[in-house]
């Protein structure tokens, strides 16, 4: 009787120069040691279970927060930051709600080189995909035929929008709203439009990152194209939670 192939890994290799990686340094600068702890927890979950990916649903976010004694909102923000900064593949996350990367898949196959394991085509990342550009295009975009009018329009809008003006603490939340607008087929076209939207988010949230996240979640859950203030009851409750968290530090 053939021996069952073990899918996950009991260990995984890690580069000794990981803290020289600019993406990791940005993660640490934005979220501190907790951010890296969450990222490393996700890596362990990926390699231990499926070997090269993990399904990122509400239960998974709860498991991380519960295991590390952290807030789920912080876990969600860190994972969104990792996706937006290419620590995990953005295309696969947006389409399949799965966390993986080309590097993870490469290391997994190297460890399993003597096994018959393979990468699921739905999650497979083509090594030719650009990993530097955060707004990574779908692979299918390169093979779907385009009408001449659409090609001409895409050339006119070829100039990419800049998000350097967004503060790091707000970037995961704001980019989540930008991607949501794209999925609604209502993307921002002008730089002025993007900057005005960000300015409105800061004003509505009173420059509070947690309230900003609630505002974006509210728009996404209701499929609103714009941003609107959360109701006073929720905002009061959120402020109370923030105050209690701050008091615990003392």
C-alpha positions as a printed Julia matrix, in Angstrom:
250×3 Matrix{Float64}:
   0.0    0.0     0.0
   1.43   3.35   -1.05
   2.33   5.78    1.72
   0.12   8.88    1.97
   1.89  11.99    0.71
   2.25  14.59    3.43
   1.02  17.9     2.0
   2.25  20.39    4.58
   5.79  21.0     5.79
   7.28  20.37    9.23
   9.73  23.21    8.7
  10.37  25.92    6.14
  13.53  27.83    5.16
  13.87  31.52    6.0
  16.4   33.94    4.55
  18.88  35.27    7.12
  18.68  38.64    5.4
  14.91  38.96    5.86
  15.27  42.09    8.0
  17.17  43.79    5.19
  14.11  43.37    2.95
  12.55  46.82    2.45
   9.03  45.34    2.56
   9.72  43.81    5.99
  11.24  47.08    7.22
   8.1   48.94    6.13
   5.97  46.37    7.94
   7.97  46.85   11.15
   7.92  50.62   10.84
   4.13  50.67   10.41
   3.01  48.02   12.91
   6.08  47.26   15.02
   6.94  43.77   16.22
   3.25  42.78   16.27
   3.07  43.26   12.51
   5.98  40.91   11.88
   4.58  38.41   14.41
   1.3   38.26   12.48
   3.13  37.9     9.15
   5.27  35.06   10.52
   2.19  33.34   12.02
   0.58  33.37    8.55
   3.73  31.84    7.02
   3.68  29.03    9.59
  -0.02  28.39    8.91
   0.62  28.29    5.16
   3.55  25.86    5.25
   2.1   23.65    7.99
  -1.34  22.97    6.49
  -1.62  23.26    2.7
   2.08  23.85    2.16
   1.9   26.89   -0.08
  -1.36  28.78    0.64
  -4.0   29.44    3.26
  -7.65  30.49    2.9
  -8.01  33.94    4.47
 -11.54  34.08    5.88
 -13.05  35.45    9.11
 -12.3   32.23   10.98
  -8.62  32.46   10.02
  -8.44  36.09   11.21
 -10.06  35.05   14.5
  -7.59  32.16   14.96
  -4.62  34.5    14.52
  -6.02  37.12   16.89
  -6.98  34.5    19.47
  -3.64  32.67   19.31
  -1.58  35.87   19.6
  -3.95  37.73   21.97
  -4.37  40.58   19.47
  -7.34  42.5    18.05
  -8.88  41.11   14.84
  -8.87  44.62   13.32
  -5.1   44.8    13.74
  -4.71  41.35   12.13
  -6.87  42.45    9.19
  -4.89  45.69    8.74
  -1.54  43.87    8.8
  -2.67  41.28    6.23
  -4.04  44.01    3.93
  -0.72  45.85    4.3
   1.2   42.68    3.41
  -0.97  42.18    0.31
  -0.62  45.81   -0.81
   3.16  45.65   -0.32
   3.57  42.37   -2.24
   4.49  40.14    0.7
   1.47  38.13   -0.49
   0.16  38.03   -4.06
  -2.55  40.63   -4.61
  -4.21  38.96   -7.62
  -4.75  35.61   -5.91
  -5.94  37.33   -2.71
  -8.51  39.47   -4.54
  -9.83  36.62   -6.69
  -9.6   33.61   -4.37
  -9.21  35.18   -0.88
  -6.05  33.1    -0.53
  -2.67  34.14    0.88
   0.36  32.91   -1.07
   3.29  34.28   -3.07
   5.73  33.25   -5.77
   8.47  32.9    -3.16
   6.32  30.7    -0.91
   5.42  28.42   -3.82
   9.05  28.21   -4.95
  10.3   27.25   -1.48
   7.49  24.72   -1.07
   8.32  22.96   -4.34
  12.03  22.96   -3.48
  11.37  21.19   -0.16
   8.95  18.79   -1.87
  11.21  18.18   -4.88
  11.1   14.41   -4.34
   7.31  14.28   -3.97
   4.52  14.34   -6.53
   2.9   17.51   -5.16
   1.93  20.37   -7.46
   0.46  23.87   -7.24
  -3.29  24.33   -7.79
  -3.71  26.26  -11.05
  -6.16  28.68   -9.4
  -3.47  29.83   -6.98
  -0.4   29.42   -9.18
   1.66  32.55   -9.65
   3.46  32.99  -12.94
   7.07  33.98  -12.32
   6.74  36.56  -15.09
   4.11  38.45  -13.12
   5.31  41.82  -11.87
   5.77  41.81   -8.11
   7.07  45.37   -7.75
   3.88  47.1    -8.92
   1.26  46.95   -6.14
  -1.61  47.24   -8.62
  -0.7   43.97  -10.31
  -2.76  43.12  -13.41
  -4.65  39.86  -13.79
  -2.93  37.28  -15.96
  -6.04  37.0   -18.08
  -5.79  40.68  -19.07
  -2.89  39.75  -21.32
  -4.85  37.17  -23.29
  -8.4   38.58  -23.5
  -8.83  40.23  -26.92
  -9.6   43.95  -26.74
 -11.68  46.03  -29.12
  -9.84  48.87  -30.82
 -11.85  51.49  -28.96
 -10.97  49.94  -25.6
  -7.3   49.7   -26.53
  -7.28  53.35  -27.47
  -9.0   54.28  -24.21
  -6.5   52.26  -22.14
  -3.62  54.12  -23.81
  -5.23  57.44  -22.94
  -5.52  56.38  -19.28
  -2.13  54.7   -19.2
  -0.74  57.11  -16.6
  -0.9   55.33  -13.25
  -2.24  57.03  -10.15
   0.2   57.84   -7.36
  -0.56  56.9    -3.74
   2.67  58.15   -2.15
   0.71  60.88   -0.37
  -1.2   58.31    1.74
   0.15  57.86    5.28
   1.34  54.3     5.94
  -1.11  53.75    8.8
  -4.04  54.51    6.46
  -2.68  52.85    3.31
  -4.12  49.31    3.79
  -7.58  50.75    4.51
  -7.53  53.31    1.7
  -6.15  50.87   -0.88
  -8.9   48.43    0.09
 -11.47  51.08   -0.9
  -9.59  51.82   -4.15
  -9.67  48.11   -5.07
 -13.36  47.93   -4.13
 -14.12  50.78   -6.56
 -12.24  48.9    -9.27
 -14.33  45.78   -8.65
 -17.48  47.92   -8.96
 -16.21  49.1   -12.37
 -16.07  52.62  -10.92
 -12.31  53.19  -10.58
 -10.76  56.56   -9.87
  -9.39  58.09  -13.05
  -7.76  61.36  -11.97
  -5.11  62.05   -9.37
  -7.2   64.9    -7.97
 -10.15  62.53   -7.44
  -8.02  60.07   -5.46
  -6.47  62.78   -3.28
  -9.87  64.39   -2.55
 -11.26  60.97   -1.55
  -8.37  60.41    0.85
  -8.8   63.89    2.32
 -12.47  63.16    2.93
 -11.62  59.86    4.67
  -9.25  61.68    7.04
 -11.86  64.35    7.81
 -14.71  61.86    8.4
 -12.55  59.73   10.68
 -11.17  62.71   12.64
  -7.71  61.44   11.71
  -8.33  58.1    13.46
  -7.14  54.95   11.62
  -9.65  52.6    13.3
 -12.63  54.84   12.51
 -11.33  55.19    8.93
 -11.35  51.4     8.62
 -14.97  51.29    9.87
 -15.97  53.95    7.32
 -14.46  51.93    4.46
 -15.99  48.66    5.72
 -19.37  50.41    5.89
 -19.13  51.55    2.27
 -18.0   48.11    1.08
 -20.71  46.21    2.97
 -23.39  48.54    1.58
 -21.76  48.73   -1.88
 -21.54  52.52   -1.71
 -19.28  54.31   -4.17
 -18.6   57.1    -1.67
 -17.47  57.47    1.94
 -19.87  58.46    4.71
 -19.54  58.92    8.49
 -20.39  55.95   10.71
 -23.42  56.5    12.93
 -22.81  58.23   16.26
 -23.59  55.12   18.32
 -20.93  53.05   16.54
 -18.44  55.9    16.62
 -18.97  56.4    20.37
 -18.56  52.68   20.97
 -15.38  52.62   18.9
 -13.92  55.61   20.75
 -14.73  53.9    24.05
 -12.93  50.74   22.9
  -9.87  52.76   21.86
  -9.82  54.58   25.21
 -10.07  51.31   27.16
  -7.22  49.84   25.1
  -5.05  52.88   25.77
  -5.81  52.76   29.52
  -4.74  49.12   29.69
  -1.28  50.16   28.54
  -0.86  52.05   31.82
